[in-house]
């Protein structure tokens, strides 16, 4: 009898991933987009901020052909942090 091995996942990582999935579903149900283009992210959050967040690995860029996209939930979370100017 084969027994499946479960990967050990830290509680915080599990909680954050589950929470992000739930927020993504809420965003999608409200008619907002889960992913936004780089141009839209620059307009909404400022080019300097988006580039800084990518450099600090607070947000991850997704390359889809010629288009660079970002997850809206990551952008909102990075924008919520008031003290990122200290880094």
C-alpha positions as CSV (number, residue, x, y, z in Angstrom):
1,X,0.0,0.0,0.0
2,X,1.4,3.4,-1.1
3,X,1.3,6.2,1.3
4,X,1.3,9.8,-0.1
5,X,3.9,12.0,1.5
6,X,2.6,15.4,2.5
7,X,4.9,18.3,2.1
8,X,5.7,20.2,5.2
9,X,4.4,23.8,4.9
10,X,4.8,26.5,7.4
11,X,1.5,27.7,8.8
12,X,2.2,31.3,7.8
13,X,2.9,30.3,4.2
14,X,-0.3,28.2,4.1
15,X,-2.3,31.0,5.6
16,X,-1.0,33.7,3.2
17,X,-1.5,31.5,0.1
18,X,-5.0,30.6,1.2
19,X,-5.8,34.2,2.0
20,X,-4.4,35.4,-1.4
21,X,-6.5,32.9,-3.2
22,X,-9.6,34.1,-1.4
23,X,-8.9,37.7,-2.1
24,X,-8.3,36.9,-5.7
25,X,-11.7,35.3,-6.0
26,X,-13.3,38.3,-4.3
27,X,-11.5,40.7,-6.7
28,X,-12.6,38.7,-9.6
29,X,-16.2,38.4,-8.4
30,X,-16.4,42.2,-8.1
31,X,-15.4,42.6,-11.8
32,X,-11.9,43.7,-11.1
33,X,-8.9,42.1,-12.8
34,X,-6.6,39.8,-11.0
35,X,-3.6,40.7,-13.2
36,X,-2.9,44.2,-14.5
37,X,-0.4,45.2,-17.2
38,X,2.8,47.0,-16.4
39,X,1.5,50.2,-18.0
40,X,-1.7,50.1,-15.8
41,X,0.4,49.4,-12.7
42,X,2.6,52.4,-13.5
43,X,-0.4,54.7,-13.9
44,X,-2.1,53.5,-10.8
45,X,0.8,53.1,-8.3
46,X,3.6,55.1,-9.9
47,X,6.5,53.8,-12.0
48,X,9.1,54.4,-9.3
49,X,7.1,52.5,-6.7
50,X,6.4,49.5,-9.0
51,X,10.1,49.2,-10.0
52,X,11.1,49.5,-6.3
53,X,8.7,46.8,-5.3
54,X,10.0,44.5,-8.0
55,X,13.6,45.1,-6.9
56,X,12.7,44.4,-3.3
57,X,10.8,41.3,-4.4
58,X,7.5,42.5,-2.9
59,X,5.8,41.9,-6.2
60,X,6.5,39.4,-9.0
61,X,6.3,40.2,-12.7
62,X,4.6,37.7,-14.9
63,X,5.7,37.6,-18.6
64,X,2.9,36.7,-21.0
65,X,4.3,37.0,-24.5
66,X,5.2,40.7,-25.0
67,X,3.1,41.9,-22.0
68,X,4.4,42.2,-18.4
69,X,1.7,41.8,-15.8
70,X,1.5,42.0,-12.0
71,X,-1.0,40.5,-9.5
72,X,-3.3,43.2,-8.3
73,X,-3.3,41.7,-4.7
74,X,0.5,42.0,-4.5
75,X,0.4,45.6,-5.8
76,X,-2.3,46.5,-3.2
77,X,-0.3,44.8,-0.4
78,X,2.9,46.6,-1.4
79,X,1.1,50.0,-1.6
80,X,-0.4,49.4,1.9
81,X,3.1,49.4,3.5
82,X,3.7,52.9,4.7
83,X,7.4,52.6,5.5
84,X,8.9,51.1,2.4
85,X,10.7,54.4,1.7
86,X,13.2,53.5,4.5
87,X,14.6,50.6,2.5
